[in-house]
Amino acid sequence: MLFGEEKDWKEFMCGESQAELAALIEKAKKHRCAYMQADDVKVAQVWCAVTELSNELKALVDKITRLEVAVQGISGMGEIAKRQALEEKVRQVFKATTNKEKEQVDKIVDALMQF
């Protein structure tokens, strides 16, 4: 900073952070008409950037929620298939034919489903 030569503080950030900050500043520019009207333009620009980050976070949370629903569905289908396979194998092993034997098989399968 000798003789009026100023360094931009952003130049001291690591490369990835510089790129992220530049992208965030670009995104905040769409609110330029709003933050230019503020008494403190720099603070208003930061709040606009925070709003952009908040919007991205909400979009990610929405995507994760949809993925969770899909994974739960897949998991549920896996549990159904697991139960069917266990029932089939246990009935084959025990040769369950009567209703009472089938009830016992169901109890065995219920116990095995805990694992």
C-alpha positions, 0 to 999 in steps of 0.5 A: 500500500505504498504510494497509493497502491492498494491491494484488493483483499480478495487477492489474498483468498485461496483460489477456490474461495476467490472463485466462489466469492466472484460467483456470489457477487455475480449472483447478487448483481441481479439485485443491483437496483435494490442495493444501490438505493440503500444508505449503505450500499456495501451492507445491502449488497452483502444482504443480497448475497445472503439472500442468494445463498439462502435461496440456494440452501432452500433448493438443496433442502428441497432436493434432499427431501425428495431424495429422502422420499425416494430412498425410503421407498427403495428401502421399503421395497427392499424390506418387502423383498427381504420378507418374501425371500425369508418366508419362502426359504423358511417355509421350504425348510420347515415344510409348513403346510398347516395354518398353525405351521404357517403361523409359526413360520410367520413368527420366525420371519418376524424375528428374522426381520429384526436383523 
